[in-house]
Amino acid sequence: MNTREAYNTWAEQYDTNINKTRDLEAQALRTTLGAIPFDKCLEIGCGTGKNTEWLITKAKHITAVDLSEEMLAKAKAKINNSNVEFIQADVTAEWSFGKQQYDLVTFSLVLEHIENLDAIFEKVAATLTEGGYVYVGELHPFKQYNGSKARFETSDGVTIVPCYDHHVSDFMLAAKQNGLVLVDINEYFDDNDRNTIPRILNILFKKA
């Protein structure tokens, strides 16, 4: 099952099943972007709109993109706002969206499903205004090294979504090669217990 098929299947229960990664990443995004102003946001991997609902309270326009049409259907049913444009697209292909300039691009639990980070960051840099931000929220590499992957359970069993391991330095290098500088980096832990393996890696870049 490829990534699109997996998320189409997962969409029915995505908002209701127990998912610590989903919930902690949403917290990380709000904490990181709470004090940062932005008017136009390109949200890559909007899913069922878990972060879109919050982003639109700050932005004047959001282009919300997702690979899964079923996840997008959930988001559209949840969010009725003319300032949000939902688009179904594969971000590893040529971008037919993002023709305008954005002052924020967000990735929430997306890049683990994409092998070539450099190609993605190159496209992102081209859509950003000078001084614009890039937010990355991912399952922490330490979790991945221990075998954790995006997964869900149905009556047919457990489905593991295709993933690629990316080291922290991979994110840093892809950003640097495309004119983005590090603003902030944080790790988020289950129950805020820093004696455990961190669950979420949270990085904020800025276009130099």
N, C-alpha and C positions, 0 to 999 in steps of 0.2 A: 504494500500500500504506500503510495507516494504521499508527500506532505499535504498536497491539496485534498486528496481523498481522505486522509486521516483527519484533517480539521473539519471537513464537511461532515464526517461521522461524529466527531467530538462536539460539534456545535450544539446539538440538542441538550447536552448535559453540562456544557462548559461553565455556565454561570451557577450551576447548582451543586456540582460535586465538590468534595473537599480538595482544595488545591492551594497548598501553602506557597508555592512559587508564584502563582497568579496574584495572590493577595499581598504578598510581601513586595513584589515588584510594583504593584499599584501604590503602595505606601512610599516606596523609594522614589517613584516619579513625582509624587506630590511634594515630598520633602525637598527634592532637588530643584524643582522648577517653581516652587511657591513664591520665591522672591524675585524671579526673573520675568521681566516684561516681554511679551511677544504678541503680535497682532495676527500674523499669518503662520500657520503651523501645517507642516506636512507630517502626518502620522502614518508611519509604515508599520503595518501589522496591527490594525485597529481592532481586529477580532470582533467580539460582540459589543464593543464600545465601552469596555470597563474603564478605560482612561479618557475616551472621547468626551464622556459626560463631564469630566472635570476640566479638561483642556478648553472646552468651549465656554466655560465660565470666565476664562482669561483672554481668549483669542477672539478676533473679529471674524476670522475665517479658518476653517480646517479642511484640508484635503485628506480624507481618511481612506487609506488603501489597504486591501487585504487580498491574499491569494484565494481564500475560500469564499465562495458565494453564499454558502450556508451561514458562515459566521457573520458575513455582511448583512444577511437578511435579519439576523437577530439584532444587530446594531441599528438597522434602519427602523425596526419595530420599536426599539427602545428610545431612539433619539429623533424627534421631529423638530428640526431646526434648519432654517434655510441657509444658515451660515456654515453648515457642514455638507460637504460634497463627498459622497461615498463612491469609491472606484474599485472594481475588481481587476487586479493586475498581478502579474509575476514580476517582482522587482529585479530579478536576475536577467530579464529580457530588456529590450530597449524601452525606455520610459515614454509612454504616450501621455503621461500626466506630468505635473510638476513643471509646466512651461513658464509659470510665473516664479518670482523670487520669494523665498520664505525666510523668516527670521528665526524659525525653530524647526528642526527635523527630529522626530522621535522614533526610536526603535525599542519596542517592548517585546522581549522574548521571541525575537525574529532571527537574529544573526546566527544563532546556533543551527538554523536550518539552511544556511547559505555557506557554500564552501569558499568562494572567492570574495574576501572582504574588500580587497583593494578596488575591485570593479564597482562595488556598491558605494564606497566612500568617494570615489571619483565622481559619480553621478550626484551624490549628496552635495559635494563642494560646489558643483555647477549650479545647484538650485538655491544655495544660501546667499543671503545678503552679506555684505561686509559686516563683520561683528556678530553674525548670526550664530546660533548655538545648535549643537547636535547632542541629543540625549541618548544614551545606550543603557538599557536595563536587561541583563542577561542572567540565566542560570550560571552560577559561579563555576569557573573551570575546576575548582577543587571538588565540587559536587560531580562534575562530569568525569573527573579522573577516578572517582569512586563508583562509577557506573550509573549515575543518575541521568535520566533522559526524560524528555516530555513523553508522557504516557497516560492512557486512560483505559478504563475497563468497561466492557459491554458484556452482553450475554454470550457473545462468541469468544470472550477471553480478553487478555490484555493486548492493547495495540501500542507499539512504541513508534513514535514519529521519527522519521529519519533526521539524524543530527550529525554535526561535525564539531569536534573539539577545537576550540580557539583559546590560545593562551592569552594572558593579559597583554603581553608584548605584541601579539598579533593585532589587537585593536589599536594599540599605540602607534605601531609602524604604519598601518593602513591610513590612520588619521594624519600622521606626520607627512607622509608622502603626498597627501592631497591638501596641504596647506591649513590643516586644523591643529590647534594647540590645546593642550590639556588645561582645563579649568579646575576640575575637581574629580576625585575618585573616592568611592566609598564601598564598603561591604555591609550587607545586611544579614543578620543571624536570626534563626528561629528563636522566638521568645527573648530576643536581644541578648542571648547568651553567647558571649564572645569566647567561651571555652569550647564551642562546637565549631564544626566546619561551616563557613559562611554559605548562605543559600543564594544570595543575589549579588552580582557585581554591577556596580552603578558608576558610569563614567559620563562626564560632561566635557565636551569639546567646544571650541569657538573658532570661527573662521578668522584667520589673522588678517 
